[in-house]
Amino acid sequence: MKKMPGIAIKKNNLRKRAEMLLAAKPKSEIIKLKDINKLFHELQVYQIELEMQNVELLASQAQASEALERYTQLYDYAPVGFFTLDKTGVVKEINLTGASMLGKPRQFLIGYSLVTLLPCRKLFRDYLKEVCRTRFNVSIELQIMHADGKLLDVQLESRRISNGDEDDCFIQTIMTDISRRKALERTLQQQRSNMEHLLQQQVAAQTASAIAHDLNQPLNAISVYSEVAVRYLNSGSENSD
């Protein structure tokens, strides 16, 4: 594209006028060469400072990303389930372990009410009310339904987290699977019941044996006396007197 002659002439005239104005300025207003060098030096230093800050910023961002990744892994793959609930029991946040304990995808559980997974719903609602009333941790043991329909024994430990408004709060909950412990407790209880039943049977047998022993003595005496009397009568020498 060709330049227009009029524009080139105008630029040349503008430059000449600028040079004339610069020459007309007092010497004190004209930037000296050493000032230009100093200014250029400051600009170079400032540029290096910006580059150093940029490197530090990138390093800080990398460290923050690594810390976030570690925190996410600790949160998601912790050996217990972490839940954030509202005061009615609706799930706001949940880690992968908690979702795995319930056998449902995490995205399905977000916005889902835990109340629907509990056989004893009134007990859980009362528990949530108790958590919202106090500032301390509150624990409870109950059963919750797995996705396959089986009941899972769990322990919940919850704490109220306030948003500044007493009526507006959410609940942080730790869910621990205690199915093995509960199964062991039930096994021990069954064994204890069996032992108590055997002990009762043994006591009953010993009591029956003692009663039989006490009855056998007079019965044996009666049997012996009866046999002697029969023999005496059969001998033909009975004496009515």
C-alpha positions as CSV (number, residue, x, y, z in Angstrom):
1,M,0.0,0.0,0.0
2,K,1.5,3.4,-1.1
3,K,1.8,6.2,1.4
4,M,-0.1,9.3,0.7
5,P,2.4,12.2,-0.1
6,G,0.3,14.7,2.0
7,I,0.7,12.5,5.1
8,A,4.5,12.2,4.8
9,I,4.8,15.9,4.3
10,K,2.7,16.5,7.4
11,K,4.8,14.2,9.5
12,N,8.0,15.9,8.4
13,N,6.6,19.3,9.3
14,L,5.4,18.0,12.7
15,R,8.9,16.7,13.5
16,K,10.5,20.0,12.5
17,R,8.1,21.9,14.7
18,A,8.9,19.5,17.6
19,E,12.6,20.0,17.2
20,M,12.2,23.7,17.1
21,L,10.1,23.6,20.3
22,L,12.8,21.4,22.0
23,A,15.5,23.8,21.0
24,A,13.5,26.8,22.3
25,K,13.2,25.2,25.8
26,P,15.5,26.3,28.5
27,K,18.5,24.1,29.1
28,S,17.2,23.2,32.6
29,E,14.1,21.6,31.1
30,I,16.0,19.5,28.5
31,I,16.8,16.0,29.8
32,K,20.5,15.6,30.0
33,L,22.3,12.4,28.7
34,K,23.3,11.3,32.1
35,D,19.7,11.6,33.3
36,I,18.6,9.5,30.3
37,N,21.2,6.9,31.2
38,K,20.0,6.9,34.8
39,L,16.4,6.6,33.8
40,F,17.3,3.7,31.4
41,H,19.2,2.1,34.3
42,E,16.2,2.4,36.6
43,L,13.9,0.9,33.9
44,Q,16.3,-2.1,33.5
45,V,16.4,-2.6,37.3
46,Y,12.6,-2.4,37.4
47,Q,12.3,-4.9,34.6
48,I,14.6,-7.3,36.4
49,E,12.6,-6.9,39.6
50,L,9.4,-7.7,37.7
51,E,11.0,-10.8,36.2
52,M,12.2,-11.9,39.7
53,Q,8.7,-11.3,41.2
54,N,7.2,-13.2,38.3
55,V,9.5,-16.2,39.0
56,E,8.6,-16.0,42.7
57,L,4.9,-15.8,41.8
58,L,5.1,-18.8,39.6
59,A,6.9,-20.7,42.3
60,S,4.3,-19.7,44.9
61,Q,1.6,-20.8,42.5
62,A,3.2,-24.1,42.0
63,Q,3.6,-24.6,45.7
64,A,-0.1,-23.6,46.3
65,S,-1.1,-26.1,43.6
66,E,0.9,-28.9,45.2
67,A,-0.5,-28.1,48.6
68,L,-4.1,-28.0,47.2
69,E,-3.4,-31.4,45.5
70,R,-2.1,-32.9,48.8
71,Y,-5.1,-31.5,50.7
72,T,-7.5,-32.8,48.2
73,Q,-5.9,-36.3,48.4
74,L,-6.0,-36.2,52.2
75,Y,-9.6,-35.1,52.1
76,D,-10.9,-37.5,49.5
77,Y,-8.9,-40.6,50.4
78,A,-9.0,-40.3,54.2
79,P,-10.0,-43.5,56.0
80,V,-13.2,-41.9,57.2
81,G,-16.1,-40.2,55.5
82,F,-16.2,-36.4,55.6
83,F,-19.6,-34.7,55.2
84,T,-20.8,-31.1,55.2
85,L,-24.5,-31.1,55.9
86,D,-27.1,-28.4,56.4
87,K,-29.2,-28.5,59.6
88,T,-31.8,-30.7,57.9
89,G,-29.2,-33.4,56.8
90,V,-28.9,-32.5,53.2
91,V,-25.3,-33.2,51.8
92,K,-23.4,-30.1,50.7
93,E,-20.0,-31.6,50.4
94,I,-18.7,-35.2,50.7
95,N,-15.3,-36.9,50.1
96,L,-14.7,-39.9,48.0
97,T,-14.4,-42.2,51.0
98,G,-17.8,-41.2,52.3
99,A,-19.4,-41.7,48.9
100,S,-17.7,-45.2,48.7
101,M,-19.0,-46.1,52.2
102,L,-22.6,-45.4,50.9
103,G,-21.9,-47.1,47.6
104,K,-23.1,-44.1,45.5
105,P,-21.4,-41.6,43.2
106,R,-20.4,-38.3,44.9
107,Q,-22.3,-36.2,42.4
108,F,-25.4,-38.2,43.2
109,L,-25.1,-37.5,46.9
110,I,-24.6,-33.8,46.7
111,G,-28.0,-32.2,47.5
112,Y,-29.2,-35.6,48.8
113,S,-30.7,-36.0,52.3
114,L,-29.0,-38.6,54.5
115,V,-32.3,-38.9,56.3
116,T,-33.7,-41.1,53.5
117,L,-30.8,-43.6,54.0
118,L,-31.5,-44.2,57.7
119,P,-33.9,-46.7,59.1
120,C,-34.4,-44.6,62.3
121,R,-35.0,-41.2,60.9
122,K,-36.4,-39.6,64.1
123,L,-33.2,-40.5,65.9
124,F,-31.1,-38.8,63.3
125,R,-33.3,-35.7,63.2
126,D,-33.0,-35.4,67.0
127,Y,-29.3,-35.8,66.7
128,L,-29.0,-32.9,64.2
129,K,-31.1,-30.7,66.5
130,E,-28.7,-31.6,69.4
131,V,-25.7,-30.7,67.2
132,C,-27.2,-27.3,66.3
133,R,-27.9,-26.6,69.9
134,T,-24.3,-27.0,71.2
135,R,-20.8,-25.9,70.2
136,F,-19.2,-29.2,71.1
137,N,-18.8,-32.4,69.2
138,V,-21.7,-34.8,69.4
139,S,-21.4,-38.5,68.6
140,I,-24.0,-41.2,67.8
141,E,-24.0,-44.8,66.6
142,L,-26.6,-45.8,64.1
143,Q,-27.2,-47.8,60.9
144,I,-27.3,-46.4,57.4
145,M,-28.3,-48.1,54.2
146,H,-25.7,-49.0,51.6
147,A,-26.6,-48.8,47.9
148,D,-26.9,-52.6,47.8
149,G,-29.6,-52.5,50.5
150,K,-27.4,-53.8,53.4
151,L,-27.3,-51.9,56.6
152,L,-24.0,-50.4,57.6
153,D,-23.1,-49.7,61.2
154,V,-21.5,-46.3,61.5
155,Q,-20.4,-43.7,64.1
156,L,-21.1,-40.1,63.4
157,E,-19.2,-37.3,65.1
158,S,-20.5,-33.8,64.2
159,R,-19.9,-30.2,65.0
160,R,-21.9,-27.1,64.2
161,I,-20.2,-24.5,62.1
162,S,-21.9,-21.1,62.3
163,N,-22.0,-18.5,59.4
164,G,-22.5,-15.7,61.9
165,D,-26.3,-16.3,62.1
166,E,-27.4,-18.6,64.8
167,D,-30.3,-19.8,62.6
168,D,-28.1,-20.3,59.5
169,C,-25.4,-22.9,60.1
170,F,-24.0,-26.1,58.6
171,I,-22.7,-29.3,60.2
172,Q,-19.4,-30.9,59.6
173,T,-19.6,-34.7,60.2
174,I,-17.1,-37.5,60.3
175,M,-18.5,-41.0,59.5
176,T,-16.6,-44.0,60.7
177,D,-17.5,-47.6,59.6
178,I,-17.8,-49.6,62.8
179,S,-19.5,-52.7,61.2
180,R,-16.6,-55.0,62.2
181,R,-16.7,-53.9,65.8
182,K,-20.5,-54.2,66.0
183,A,-20.3,-57.6,64.4
184,L,-17.7,-58.7,67.0
185,E,-19.9,-57.2,69.8
186,R,-22.9,-59.2,68.5
187,T,-20.8,-62.4,68.3
188,L,-19.5,-61.9,71.9
189,Q,-23.0,-61.1,73.1
190,Q,-24.3,-64.3,71.4
191,Q,-21.5,-66.4,73.0
192,R,-22.2,-64.8,76.4
193,S,-25.9,-65.7,76.0
194,N,-25.0,-69.2,75.0
195,M,-22.7,-69.5,78.0
196,E,-25.4,-68.2,80.3
197,H,-27.8,-70.7,78.9
198,L,-25.4,-73.6,79.4
199,L,-24.7,-72.4,82.9
200,Q,-28.4,-72.3,83.7
201,Q,-28.7,-75.9,82.3
202,Q,-25.8,-77.0,84.4
203,V,-27.3,-75.4,87.5
204,A,-30.7,-77.0,86.8
205,A,-29.0,-80.4,86.3
206,Q,-27.1,-80.1,89.6
207,T,-30.3,-79.0,91.4
208,A,-32.2,-82.0,89.9
209,S,-29.4,-84.3,91.0
210,A,-29.5,-83.0,94.5
211,I,-33.2,-83.3,94.7
212,A,-33.1,-86.8,93.3
213,H,-30.4,-87.7,95.9
214,D,-32.5,-86.4,98.7
215,L,-35.6,-88.3,97.5
216,N,-33.7,-91.6,96.8
217,Q,-32.9,-92.2,100.5
218,P,-36.4,-92.3,101.9
219,L,-37.6,-94.1,98.8
220,N,-34.9,-96.8,99.2
221,A,-35.9,-97.2,102.8
222,I,-39.6,-97.6,101.9
223,S,-38.6,-100.1,99.2
224,V,-36.5,-102.2,101.7
225,Y,-39.2,-102.1,104.4
226,S,-41.8,-103.1,101.8
227,E,-39.7,-106.0,100.6
228,V,-39.2,-107.2,104.2
229,A,-42.9,-107.0,104.9
230,V,-43.8,-109.0,101.8
231,R,-41.3,-111.8,102.7
232,Y,-42.6,-111.9,106.2
233,L,-46.2,-112.2,104.9
234,N,-45.2,-114.9,102.5
235,S,-43.4,-117.0,105.2
236,G,-46.8,-118.0,106.8
237,S,-45.7,-117.0,110.2
238,E,-47.5,-113.8,110.4
239,N,-48.6,-112.6,113.9
240,S,-51.5,-110.3,114.0
241,D,-50.4,-109.0,117.4
